[in-house]
Amino acid sequence: MHVLFHVYNQHGILVFTTWSEPTVYETGRYLSVCQIPEHLLNDGTYFLNLFFIRDASVDVFVVENVLSFEVVDDAPRNVAWMGKEPGVIRPQFSWTTRRL
């Protein structure tokens, strides 16, 4: 078994998928945790579809729109652009500049 998420934005665009490692589990209760990195998603509303998969390919249980959440950019900016950044995701990369 493994757990799979499809993450969609408010426009119905599939932003990304993520899944746990397929594993054989004994009967019982389990907790799976997936952490979305800070600053990955752009402003907007997101929806998750949840899948439980057996044998790496068989949908055992599917729930569409099991969870929704909103990302709001409230960080101060030091550039002229103050609107929403274009694109589905908005990662923040580390930059360095040096004289050659």
MDTraj code that builds the backbone (N, CA, C; nanometers):
import mdtraj as md
import numpy as np

residues = "MET HIS VAL LEU PHE HIS VAL TYR ASN GLN HIS GLY ILE LEU VAL PHE THR THR TRP SER GLU PRO THR VAL TYR GLU THR GLY ARG TYR LEU SER VAL CYS GLN ILE PRO GLU HIS LEU LEU ASN ASP GLY THR TYR PHE LEU ASN LEU PHE PHE ILE ARG ASP ALA SER VAL ASP VAL PHE VAL VAL GLU ASN VAL LEU SER PHE GLU VAL VAL ASP ASP ALA PRO ARG ASN VAL ALA TRP MET GLY LYS GLU PRO GLY VAL ILE ARG PRO GLN PHE SER TRP THR THR ARG ARG LEU".split()
xyz = np.array([
    [0.0848, -0.1187, 0.0000],
    [0.0000, 0.0000, 0.0000],
    [0.0890, 0.1246, 0.0000],
    [0.0336, 0.2297, -0.0550],
    [0.0941, 0.3609, -0.0369],
    [-0.0127, 0.4687, -0.0536],
    [0.0186, 0.5870, -0.0039],
    [-0.0712, 0.7025, -0.0081],
    [-0.0214, 0.7959, -0.1172],
    [-0.1154, 0.8563, -0.1898],
    [-0.0825, 0.9455, -0.2999],
    [-0.1719, 1.0684, -0.2917],
    [-0.1151, 1.1860, -0.3143],
    [-0.1915, 1.3104, -0.3227],
    [-0.1737, 1.3722, -0.4603],
    [-0.2832, 1.4245, -0.5160],
    [-0.2774, 1.5152, -0.6293],
    [-0.3143, 1.6518, -0.5736],
    [-0.2340, 1.7523, -0.6000],
    [-0.2603, 1.8881, -0.5521],
    [-0.2945, 1.9754, -0.6727],
    [-0.4159, 2.0312, -0.6705],
    [-0.4658, 2.1170, -0.7783],
    [-0.4788, 2.2598, -0.7281],
    [-0.4665, 2.3567, -0.8204],
    [-0.4932, 2.4951, -0.7814],
    [-0.6383, 2.5312, -0.8120],
    [-0.6755, 2.6559, -0.7856],
    [-0.8144, 2.7001, -0.7999],
    [-0.8610, 2.6988, -0.9455],
    [-0.7674, 2.6845, -1.0400],
    [-0.8040, 2.6792, -1.1816],
    [-0.8146, 2.5354, -1.2320],
    [-0.8009, 2.4383, -1.1410],
    [-0.8097, 2.2986, -1.1792],
    [-0.6826, 2.2424, -1.2404],
    [-0.5739, 2.3174, -1.2298],
    [-0.4450, 2.2728, -1.2844],
    [-0.3756, 2.1848, -1.1816],
    [-0.3309, 2.0683, -1.2251],
    [-0.2555, 1.9795, -1.1372],
    [-0.1184, 2.0413, -1.1140],
    [-0.0908, 2.0806, -0.9903],
    [0.0341, 2.1478, -0.9563],
    [0.1449, 2.0457, -0.9334],
    [0.1151, 1.9424, -0.8551],
    [0.2116, 1.8352, -0.8346],
    [0.1434, 1.7144, -0.7742],
    [0.2129, 1.6025, -0.7783],
    [0.1704, 1.4821, -0.7080],
    [0.2830, 1.4412, -0.6140],
    [0.2468, 1.3724, -0.5090],
    [0.3460, 1.3192, -0.4164],
    [0.2907, 1.1914, -0.3558],
    [0.3798, 1.1018, -0.3177],
    [0.3346, 0.9730, -0.2652],
    [0.4344, 0.9168, -0.1667],
    [0.3819, 0.8318, -0.0807],
    [0.4669, 0.7615, 0.0160],
    [0.5282, 0.6404, -0.0535],
    [0.6284, 0.5854, 0.0087],
    [0.6947, 0.4663, -0.0442],
    [0.6016, 0.3455, -0.0302],
    [0.5791, 0.2687, -0.1370],
    [0.4964, 0.1482, -0.1234],
    [0.5584, 0.0515, -0.0217],
    [0.4758, 0.0043, 0.0716],
    [0.5222, -0.0808, 0.1811],
    [0.4144, -0.1834, 0.2136],
    [0.4561, -0.2982, 0.2609],
    [0.3611, -0.3982, 0.3102],
    [0.3363, -0.3674, 0.4574],
    [0.2104, -0.3454, 0.4940],
    [0.1729, -0.3116, 0.6310],
    [0.0909, -0.4237, 0.6929],
    [0.1113, -0.4441, 0.8209],
    [0.0222, -0.5332, 0.8958],
    [-0.1041, -0.4553, 0.9293],
    [-0.2108, -0.5242, 0.9598],
    [-0.3359, -0.4595, 0.9965],
    [-0.3127, -0.3685, 1.1163],
    [-0.3674, -0.2470, 1.1102],
    [-0.3516, -0.1520, 1.2198],
    [-0.3766, -0.0108, 1.1711],
    [-0.3514, 0.0850, 1.2582],
    [-0.3675, 0.2271, 1.2266],
    [-0.2298, 0.2853, 1.2015],
    [-0.2210, 0.3704, 1.1001],
    [-0.0945, 0.4306, 1.0623],
    [-0.1139, 0.5789, 1.0369],
    [-0.0079, 0.6549, 1.0516],
    [-0.0078, 0.7975, 1.0216],
    [0.1009, 0.8232, 0.9181],
    [0.0619, 0.8809, 0.8057],
    [0.1583, 0.9225, 0.7034],
    [0.1597, 1.0745, 0.7004],
    [0.2784, 1.1337, 0.6944],
    [0.2937, 1.2789, 0.6952],
    [0.3747, 1.3204, 0.5734],
    [0.3259, 1.4226, 0.5053],
    [0.3979, 1.4821, 0.3930],
    [0.4085, 1.6317, 0.4209],
    [0.5286, 1.6847, 0.4179],
    [0.5476, 1.8271, 0.4450],
    [0.5797, 1.8992, 0.3147],
    [0.4967, 1.9965, 0.2796],
    [0.5207, 2.0793, 0.1611],
    [0.6218, 2.1863, 0.2013],
    [0.7306, 2.1993, 0.1259],
    [0.8334, 2.2977, 0.1630],
    [0.7789, 2.4404, 0.1659],
    [0.8256, 2.5155, 0.2603],
    [0.7897, 2.6569, 0.2715],
    [0.8279, 2.7305, 0.1427],
    [0.7456, 2.8229, 0.1014],
    [0.7675, 2.9090, -0.0158],
    [0.7581, 2.8356, -0.1489],
    [0.7050, 2.7140, -0.1519],
    [0.6923, 2.6425, -0.2791],
    [0.5721, 2.6908, -0.3589],
    [0.4585, 2.7079, -0.2915],
    [0.3337, 2.7388, -0.3615],
    [0.3099, 2.8887, -0.3727],
    [0.2524, 2.9281, -0.4832],
    [0.2158, 3.0669, -0.5066],
    [0.0855, 3.0978, -0.4333],
    [0.0504, 3.2257, -0.4258],
    [-0.0781, 3.2654, -0.3676],
    [-0.1914, 3.1912, -0.4367],
    [-0.2928, 3.1569, -0.3606],
    [-0.4109, 3.0961, -0.4203],
    [-0.4682, 2.9856, -0.3347],
    [-0.5740, 2.9264, -0.3849],
    [-0.6424, 2.8172, -0.3167],
    [-0.6012, 2.6854, -0.3814],
    [-0.5827, 2.5839, -0.2982],
    [-0.5384, 2.4528, -0.3442],
    [-0.6317, 2.3452, -0.2905],
    [-0.6433, 2.2379, -0.3671],
    [-0.7298, 2.1250, -0.3328],
    [-0.6503, 1.9961, -0.3443],
    [-0.6725, 1.9038, -0.2514],
    [-0.6023, 1.7759, -0.2528],
    [-0.6982, 1.6625, -0.2822],
    [-0.6574, 1.5748, -0.3730],
    [-0.7250, 1.4480, -0.3947],
    [-0.6397, 1.3410, -0.3294],
    [-0.7017, 1.2534, -0.2528],
    [-0.6319, 1.1506, -0.1757],
    [-0.6572, 1.0137, -0.2378],
    [-0.5514, 0.9360, -0.2510],
    [-0.5607, 0.8008, -0.3056],
    [-0.4887, 0.7042, -0.2123],
    [-0.5472, 0.5881, -0.1903],
    [-0.4780, 0.4757, -0.1288],
    [-0.4585, 0.3743, -0.2412],
    [-0.3350, 0.3346, -0.2631],
    [-0.2998, 0.2508, -0.3770],
    [-0.2471, 0.1161, -0.3276],
    [-0.2969, 0.0086, -0.3901],
    [-0.2492, -0.1257, -0.3583],
    [-0.1707, -0.1790, -0.4779],
    [-0.0678, -0.2561, -0.4512],
    [0.0135, -0.3198, -0.5557],
    [0.0682, -0.2180, -0.6556],
    [0.0965, -0.0974, -0.6088],
    [0.1582, 0.0111, -0.6863],
    [0.0743, 0.0609, -0.8035],
    [-0.0502, 0.0096, -0.8200],
    [-0.1269, 0.0556, -0.9355],
    [-0.2789, 0.0488, -0.9208],
    [-0.3307, -0.0091, -0.8126],
    [-0.4748, -0.0275, -0.7986],
    [-0.5308, 0.0717, -0.6977],
    [-0.6222, 0.1593, -0.7438],
    [-0.6880, 0.2535, -0.6525],
    [-0.7817, 0.1759, -0.5601],
    [-0.7520, 0.1778, -0.4303],
    [-0.8375, 0.1101, -0.3322],
    [-0.9395, 0.2075, -0.2751],
    [-0.8970, 0.3325, -0.2571],
    [-0.9824, 0.4333, -0.1947],
    [-0.9416, 0.5685, -0.2510],
    [-1.0386, 0.6468, -0.2977],
    [-1.0115, 0.7780, -0.3557],
    [-1.1102, 0.8784, -0.2982],
    [-1.0600, 0.9930, -0.2540],
    [-1.1452, 1.1027, -0.2087],
    [-1.0986, 1.2291, -0.2797],
    [-1.1871, 1.2852, -0.3625],
    [-1.1547, 1.4099, -0.4311],
    [-1.1856, 1.5269, -0.3402],
    [-1.1033, 1.6292, -0.3487],
    [-1.1189, 1.7513, -0.2685],
    [-1.1305, 1.7195, -0.1196],
    [-1.0477, 1.6275, -0.0741],
    [-1.0494, 1.5884, 0.0674],
    [-1.0056, 1.7037, 0.1575],
    [-0.9287, 1.7968, 0.1015],
    [-0.8760, 1.9086, 0.1794],
    [-0.8550, 2.0267, 0.0867],
    [-0.8836, 2.1448, 0.1367],
    [-0.8491, 2.2668, 0.0633],
    [-0.7794, 2.3619, 0.1590],
    [-0.6934, 2.4445, 0.1020],
    [-0.6232, 2.5446, 0.1834],
    [-0.5853, 2.6617, 0.0947],
    [-0.5578, 2.7745, 0.1578],
    [-0.5215, 2.8956, 0.0842],
    [-0.3824, 2.9408, 0.1258],
    [-0.3042, 2.9820, 0.0275],
    [-0.1714, 3.0373, 0.0510],
    [-0.1820, 3.1873, 0.0277],
    [-0.1361, 3.2651, 0.1244],
    [-0.1399, 3.4109, 0.1157],
    [0.0013, 3.4635, 0.1345],
    [0.0470, 3.5429, 0.0389],
    [0.1800, 3.6036, 0.0477],
    [0.1678, 3.7356, 0.1224],
    [0.2206, 3.7377, 0.2431],
    [0.2162, 3.8618, 0.3207],
    [0.3560, 3.9098, 0.3572],
    [0.4563, 3.8552, 0.2895],
    [0.5947, 3.8950, 0.3182],
    [0.6243, 4.0311, 0.2560],
    [0.6989, 4.1144, 0.3270],
    [0.7375, 4.2438, 0.2685],
    [0.8310, 4.2212, 0.1487],
    [0.8219, 4.3090, 0.0527],
    [0.9061, 4.2965, -0.0667],
    [0.9974, 4.4170, -0.0805],
    [1.1152, 4.3922, -0.1361],
    [1.2103, 4.5011, -0.1575],
    [1.2300, 4.5276, -0.3064],
    [1.1307, 4.4895, -0.3878],
    [1.1325, 4.5170, -0.5312],
    [1.0059, 4.5933, -0.5671],
    [1.0015, 4.6470, -0.6885],
    [0.8887, 4.7317, -0.7284],
    [0.7597, 4.6532, -0.7484],
    [0.7679, 4.5272, -0.7886],
    [0.6473, 4.4477, -0.8162],
    [0.5820, 4.4057, -0.6862],
    [0.4551, 4.4397, -0.6668],
    [0.3843, 4.4058, -0.5442],
    [0.2666, 4.3121, -0.5686],
    [0.2417, 4.2763, -0.6935],
    [0.1290, 4.1890, -0.7252],
    [0.1645, 4.0422, -0.7078],
    [0.0694, 3.9572, -0.7468],
    [0.0923, 3.8134, -0.7402],
    [0.1990, 3.7750, -0.8418],
    [0.2912, 3.6912, -0.8012],
    [0.3944, 3.6432, -0.8916],
    [0.3309, 3.5487, -0.9932],
    [0.3750, 3.5527, -1.1182],
    [0.3191, 3.4608, -1.2168],
    [0.3667, 3.3181, -1.1919],
    [0.2892, 3.2220, -1.2380],
    [0.3288, 3.0822, -1.2272],
    [0.2492, 3.0070, -1.1215],
    [0.2501, 2.8749, -1.1336],
    [0.1766, 2.7900, -1.0403],
    [0.2501, 2.7782, -0.9082],
    [0.3812, 2.7578, -0.9154],
    [0.4595, 2.7490, -0.7918],
    [0.5485, 2.8715, -0.7809],
    [0.5971, 2.8972, -0.6609],
    [0.6794, 3.0151, -0.6377],
    [0.7915, 2.9814, -0.5400],
    [0.8840, 2.8971, -0.5830],
    [0.9925, 2.8612, -0.4917],
    [1.0844, 2.9805, -0.4682],
    [1.1452, 2.9846, -0.3527],
    [1.2453, 3.0859, -0.3236],
    [1.3807, 3.0176, -0.3241],
    [1.4620, 3.0554, -0.4201],
    [1.5945, 2.9975, -0.4327],
    [1.6979, 3.0884, -0.3703],
    [1.8049, 3.0309, -0.3276],
    [1.9170, 3.1058, -0.2719],
    [1.9989, 3.1633, -0.3872],
    [2.0279, 3.2908, -0.3822],
    [2.1074, 3.3560, -0.4854],
    [2.2318, 3.4166, -0.4225],
    [2.3395, 3.4093, -0.4934],
    [2.4602, 3.4830, -0.4570],
    [2.5147, 3.5482, -0.5826],
    [2.5728, 3.6633, -0.5667],
    [2.6354, 3.7346, -0.6781],
    [2.7739, 3.7754, -0.6343],
    [2.8690, 3.7482, -0.7215],
    [3.0077, 3.7842, -0.6882],
    [3.0731, 3.8467, -0.8083],
    [3.1696, 3.9274, -0.7808],
    [3.2456, 3.9943, -0.8874],
    [3.3417, 3.8954, -0.9500],
    [3.3512, 3.9000, -1.0801],
    [3.4438, 3.8102, -1.1510],
    [3.5740, 3.8789, -1.1813],
])
top = md.Topology()
chain = top.add_chain()
for i, resn in enumerate(residues, 1):
    res = top.add_residue(resn, chain, resSeq=i)
    for name in ("N", "CA", "C"):
        top.add_atom(name, md.element.get_by_symbol(name[0]), res)
traj = md.Trajectory(xyz[None], top)
